[in-house]
Structures are given as C-alpha cells and as structure tokens.
Amino acid sequence: MDPGLCRDDGLVSLLQSVPTAGSEMRDPPRLAINGANGRMGQALQDLLHGDPRFQLVAAIGASSEWDDVPKLDVVVDFSSPAGFDAALAHCVAQRTALVSGTTGLGNSQRRALAEAARVVPVLHAANFSLGIAVLTRALRDAAAALPDWDLEILEAHHARKVDAPSGTALALGRAAAKARGQDFDEVAVLWREGQVGARPGGAIGFSAIRAGDIVGEHTAMLATYGERLELSHRATDRTIFARGALIAAAWMVGKPAGTYSLDDVLMPGRSLPAGDRAL
C-alpha cells in the first residue's frame, strides 16, 4: 500500500513499523479474500493492488470456490456467517491463519472459532478501525473506573445495514461488561419500547440509527448525576477497515496457533491475557 494514501502520519508510521513473520521470506505471503464481492472485499482488493506485503492468490465469492484454492499463508474474511464457516473450515484443514471481520456470528460459531485457535492463529474483530481499537481500550478503563455510572452505547450506520445493534456496538458492550465483572447477556438492554419502567442498575443500553450513507459512528456514554462522559468514534471512509485488516493480516503471518486481537497488533506485549479476550 502506498503510504501516501494515508493522511494520518501515525498510521503511516504503523504501516511501516508493523513486523511480519513473512518479512524474511523471498516471496510475499499468499493471501485470500473471503467475501470478495462485498463492499469490504472490493475495498481490500483495491488496496492490495501494488501492495508489496502480499500476493493475492484467491478472491472467494462463494463457499464452493474453496475447493480450488492453492496453499495460503493468511485468509482475510469479510463475508456472511455461512461464508465464515467455510473459511474457518478451510483454515483449520490447511493450517492457515485467519483474520475475520464477519459480524452476526452465533454462539456456536464463536465456540468453533475458539476451538480453531488450538491449531491455527485466529483474529476476529467486529471492527478493524484502529481508532475503534483505541476506543475499546478507553471504554474498558472508563467502565472499570466508573462502575456505578449508567452506560449507553449509541451507533449509527447506513440505511442498507441489516443487523442491529452493530457488531462493533456489541463488542464495545462486551468489553465494558467484562471490565466491570458483569455477564453481558444479563445486563444488555438491546431495545426499549413502551412503558419500560426505570432504568435497571448496571444495565448496558443500546440505541441504533439507520439512515443515509453513514459509514459508522459509535458513542459510549457514561452518565451520572451532574456529569456525563462520552467516548466517540466516527468513520467517514470505508477503506479504514480494509487498511486495519491488512495490517492485522501482515502481523498474523507465521504466528503460532492462538486467539489474537487488535490489541496484540497495535501494542504487542500489552494486550489482555488470552483468557480475557472476548471473541
């Protein structure tokens, strides 16, 4: 990728400094995109043109296309839950690293991902924005430091998005609940309607907006009597997610089996222990 495409000097530095296990190899790591026909798949392909870090060898648009894929070093998956299943199965069978941003996964798929991490390196994130990764860190700290404050997570996306709340909003909520020692499923309030009564203590509420062409906006609001803290991130260009995924993919090549996070990529050695990571 041409660093000139990135306006943020900090991101340019990160692109230049992220180590890759394949950097000593004569040939660039061999990469496949799963979900190549989608918005993110197209963005990834656009960025990969002229990117010396990778050799794009397969662009998968349907699960049946995995049969003819050659040997790979890493798969980048932005597909559907069904497409994710096929990519995960291929990675396990071929011992290939997986970087996935597919949202809407069920509990059984999360368990399958954790099981796959026994034999291959996996990194799943609801959002590959570097800013969201930092926002998640900040929210964990704030939620733990202010355990009695009300927490609401607001998100806005384009009118064509089919799931709500967004995967990123849910991931933020899970991170906050873990920081507070809560069971997310017990405290999450995913929707409200009618006479819902007073807000229960310890709840984590969610609100979703679908309108126009909004790329993605997320705000974590912590409030108590007399003051309010808001942590926000706004995405205006979809390619930020593709850039983040490729940074993660370069870092993942050659890693041992295990579950990784964007924390590992951005700040190696300072991320949460494996047992504390929420897939």
C-alpha positions in Angstrom: 0.0 0.0 0.0 1.2 3.5 -0.8 1.7 5.4 2.5 0.6 8.5 0.6 -2.9 7.1 0.6 -3.0 7.5 4.4 -3.3 11.1 5.6 -2.6 10.3 9.3 1.2 10.3 9.9 0.7 8.0 12.9 -1.0 5.4 10.6 1.9 5.7 8.1 4.3 5.0 10.9 2.3 2.0 12.0 2.2 0.7 8.4 6.0 0.9 8.2 6.7 -0.5 11.6 4.3 -3.5 12.0 6.6 -6.6 11.9 5.6 -9.5 9.8 6.7 -13.1 10.2 6.9 -13.3 6.4 9.3 -10.4 6.0 12.2 -12.8 5.8 10.6 -14.9 3.1 11.6 -14.4 -0.5 8.0 -14.3 -1.8 5.3 -12.2 -0.2 2.7 -14.0 2.0 -0.1 -15.6 0.0 -3.4 -14.1 0.9 -7.0 -14.9 0.0 -10.1 -12.7 0.5 -13.3 -14.4 1.5 -16.4 -12.3 0.7 -14.6 -10.7 -2.3 -17.8 -9.5 -3.9 -18.9 -7.4 -0.9 -18.1 -3.8 -0.1 -15.2 -4.8 2.2 -14.0 -7.4 -0.3 -13.8 -4.8 -3.0 -12.0 -2.3 -0.8 -9.4 -4.9 0.1 -8.8 -5.8 -3.5 -8.4 -2.1 -4.4 -5.8 -1.6 -1.6 -3.9 -4.8 -2.5 -3.1 -3.6 -6.0 0.6 -2.6 -5.7 0.9 -3.7 -2.1 4.3 -5.4 -1.8 3.4 -7.1 1.5 1.1 -9.6 -0.1 0.4 -11.9 -3.0 -3.3 -12.0 -3.6 -3.9 -15.6 -4.9 -7.7 -16.0 -4.4 -10.8 -13.8 -4.2 -13.6 -16.0 -2.9 -17.2 -15.1 -3.6 -18.9 -18.3 -2.8 -18.2 -21.2 -0.4 -17.8 -23.7 -3.2 -14.8 -21.8 -4.6 -12.6 -23.0 -1.7 -12.0 -26.4 -3.5 -9.5 -24.9 -5.9 -7.6 -22.5 -3.7 -3.8 -23.1 -3.6 -1.7 -23.0 -0.5 -2.2 -19.9 1.6 -0.5 -18.0 4.4 -3.5 -16.0 5.6 -7.2 -15.6 4.8 -9.0 -12.3 5.3 -12.7 -12.9 5.8 -15.5 -10.2 5.4 -18.4 -12.4 4.4 -21.6 -13.8 6.0 -22.0 -16.2 8.9 -22.3 -19.0 6.3 -19.3 -17.8 4.4 -17.3 -17.6 7.7 -18.0 -21.3 8.3 -16.4 -22.3 5.0 -13.4 -20.0 5.5 -12.8 -21.3 9.1 -13.1 -24.9 7.9 -10.5 -24.3 5.2 -8.1 -22.5 7.5 -8.3 -25.4 10.0 -7.8 -28.0 7.4 -4.9 -26.2 5.7 -3.4 -24.8 8.9 -3.8 -21.2 7.6 -4.0 -18.0 9.7 -7.5 -16.4 9.7 -8.3 -12.7 10.1 -12.1 -12.2 10.2 -14.3 -9.2 10.4 -17.6 -11.0 9.7 -20.3 -10.0 12.1 -23.6 -11.7 13.2 -21.8 -14.8 14.4 -23.8 -17.1 16.7 -22.6 -18.7 19.9 -21.8 -22.0 18.2 -19.6 -20.1 15.7 -17.8 -18.3 18.4 -17.1 -21.7 20.1 -15.9 -23.1 16.8 -13.5 -20.1 16.4 -12.1 -20.7 19.9 -11.6 -24.3 19.1 -9.9 -23.5 15.8 -7.4 -21.3 17.7 -6.0 -24.6 19.2 -4.5 -25.3 15.8 -4.3 -22.1 13.8 -3.8 -18.4 14.6 -7.1 -16.5 14.5 -8.0 -12.9 14.9 -11.7 -11.9 14.9 -12.8 -8.3 15.3 -16.1 -6.6 14.8 -14.3 -3.5 13.6 -10.8 -3.2 12.2 -10.6 0.6 12.6 -7.5 1.4 14.6 -9.5 4.2 16.2 -12.1 1.7 17.4 -9.4 -0.4 18.9 -8.2 2.5 21.0 -11.8 3.5 21.8 -12.3 -0.1 23.2 -9.3 0.3 25.4 -10.5 3.7 26.7 -14.0 2.3 27.4 -12.7 -0.7 29.3 -10.7 1.8 31.6 -13.6 4.1 32.0 -16.2 1.4 32.7 -14.0 -0.1 35.4 -13.1 3.3 36.9 -16.8 4.3 37.0 -18.7 1.1 37.8 -21.8 2.8 39.1 -22.3 5.2 36.2 -25.0 4.4 33.6 -23.6 3.2 30.3 -25.4 3.6 27.0 -23.9 2.7 23.6 -25.2 4.6 20.5 -24.4 3.6 17.0 -25.4 4.9 13.5 -25.0 3.2 10.1 -26.2 3.5 6.5 -29.8 2.6 5.7 -28.8 -0.7 4.0 -27.2 -2.3 7.1 -29.4 -5.3 8.1 -28.3 -6.1 11.7 -28.7 -4.0 14.8 -27.1 -3.3 17.1 -23.9 -3.3 15.1 -21.3 -5.9 15.8 -19.0 -3.1 17.0 -21.5 -1.8 19.4 -22.0 -5.2 20.9 -18.2 -5.7 21.1 -17.9 -2.4 23.0 -20.7 -3.5 25.4 -19.0 -6.9 26.0 -15.7 -5.2 26.7 -17.3 -2.8 29.2 -19.2 -5.6 30.9 -16.0 -7.7 31.3 -14.2 -4.7 32.7 -17.0 -4.4 35.3 -17.1 -8.1 36.1 -20.6 -8.4 34.6 -22.2 -11.1 32.5 -23.0 -9.2 29.3 -26.1 -11.3 28.4 -27.6 -10.5 31.8 -27.1 -6.7 31.7 -27.5 -5.9 28.0 -30.7 -4.0 27.0 -30.8 -4.2 23.2 -34.1 -2.4 22.7 -36.7 -0.4 24.5 -40.4 0.2 23.7 -43.4 1.4 25.5 -43.7 1.6 29.3 -40.3 0.0 30.2 -40.0 1.4 33.7 -37.0 3.0 35.3 -33.5 2.1 34.1 -32.2 -1.0 36.0 -28.9 -0.6 37.8 -25.9 -2.0 36.0 -27.6 -2.2 32.6 -25.8 -1.5 29.4 -28.3 0.0 26.9 -28.1 0.2 23.1 -29.6 2.5 20.5 -29.3 2.1 16.8 -29.8 4.6 13.9 -30.1 3.6 10.2 -30.0 6.4 7.8 -28.5 7.6 4.5 -24.9 6.6 3.8 -23.4 6.8 7.3 -20.3 4.7 7.3 -20.2 4.1 11.0 -20.5 6.1 14.2 -20.2 4.8 17.8 -20.5 6.6 21.1 -20.2 5.1 24.6 -22.0 7.4 27.1 -21.3 7.1 30.8 -23.6 9.3 32.9 -24.3 10.0 36.5 -26.0 12.9 38.3 -24.4 16.2 37.3 -22.0 14.9 34.7 -21.6 12.8 31.6 -18.6 11.3 29.8 -18.8 10.5 26.0 -16.3 8.5 24.1 -16.9 8.6 20.3 -15.5 7.4 17.0 -16.8 8.4 13.5 -15.7 6.7 10.3 -16.1 8.6 7.1 -14.2 6.3 4.7 -14.8 2.6 4.5 -11.3 1.9 3.5 -10.1 2.4 7.1 -11.5 -1.0 7.9 -9.7 -2.7 5.0 -6.4 -1.0 5.9 -6.7 -2.2 9.5 -7.5 -5.7 8.3 -4.4 -5.8 6.1 -2.2 -4.5 8.9 -3.5 -7.4 11.1 -3.0 -9.9 8.3 0.6 -8.9 7.8 1.2 -9.3 11.5 -0.6 -12.6 11.8 1.5 -14.4 9.1 3.7 -17.0 10.8 2.2 -16.6 14.3 1.6 -19.7 16.4 -1.9 -21.1 17.0 -4.0 -19.0 19.4 -6.5 -16.2 19.7 -5.3 -12.7 18.9 -6.8 -9.3 19.0 -6.1 -5.8 17.5 -4.5 -5.1 20.9 -1.8 -7.5 20.0 -1.2 -5.9 16.7 -1.1 -2.3 17.9 0.7 -2.8 21.2 2.5 -6.2 21.3 3.0 -7.4 24.9 0.4 -5.1 26.4 -2.8 -6.8 25.4 -5.2 -8.7 27.6 -4.3 -12.3 28.5 -5.9 -14.9 26.1 -8.5 -15.9 28.7 -9.8 -12.3 28.9 -10.3 -11.8 25.2 -13.9 -11.8 24.0 -14.4 -13.2 20.5 
